Amino acid sequence: MTEATPMTKVLVFGGITGWIGQMMVELCKKEGLEVIAASTRLQNREAVAKELDEVKPSHVLNSAGITGRPNIDWCEDHKPETIRTNVIGTLNLADLCYERGIHCTIYATGCIFKYDDAHPLGSGIGFVEDSIPNFAESFYSETKGYMEQMLKCYPNCLILRVRMPISDDLFHRNFVTKIVKYERVVNIPNSMTVLSEMLPASLAMAKKGLKGVYNFTNPGVISHNEVLDLYTKYIDPTYHYNNFTVEEQAKVIKAGRSNNELDTTKLMADMPEGVVINDIK
């Protein structure tokens, strides 16, 4: 798979009920591409194989997975279910696509790192694509961390590290919508993914035939308070928020939360021509 295969038919896993998957289906339609939302579940290997053989896509996009409801704390009490979809299922798809020579884009996560001595908070030194995950304080992130190490072995896969996704609506999965509902928020700069810019970029990257791991966030970092100040300015002038420390937050959640900055040098260097990605602020 040295040359990019022309994108003629796209099969989207997570395209029926998934937030990002549904957006990718619509995006493909807008670009005039033939697109099908997959009807099979990732953990059902034989069914996925059958669907791939029947549809015969040139490209697969996978945003299916379990994040938990209402949040990743759910995964702490449902570990087998989390593994079944996020590990076994994702590997099934990557492996089946590899056997068939199909390019597979996986919307993964960048919530597998935390600020450390080599990447201090506020330093501007971000984790790069070759960085080894150092955050396993939630079961969700733990599985995603070792999942990525296995996915990297598949030369047909484009692995995109999405973080704290922001959409231009107030959908409940939107990072902004989530934190607006919290009684208190931490105030830590983080890399984030603005979907209205980054999802079209992901399609362009798949068309170009890019593979391997990419930090898939807008360049730079923005803090929770800065996000909420913008919400107050543009959406609801009456909104008010309160802060608390990471230590205080830990007392009211089951699983730890990842805070980090991802280096986007590789992403910006390899971005297909004509794709505009703005800094996060």
Secondary structure by P-SEA (a helix, b strand, c coil): ccccccccbbbbccccccaaaaaaaaaaaaaccccccccccccaaaaaaaaaaaacccbbbbcccccccccaaaaaacaaaaaacccaaaaaaaaaaaaabbbbbbbcccccccccccccccccccccccccccccccaaaaaaaaaaaaaaacccccccccccccccccccccaaaaaaacccccbbbbbbbcccccaaaaaaaaaacccccccccccccccaaaaaaaaaaccccccccccccaaaaaacccbbbbbbbbbaaaaaaaccccbbbbccc
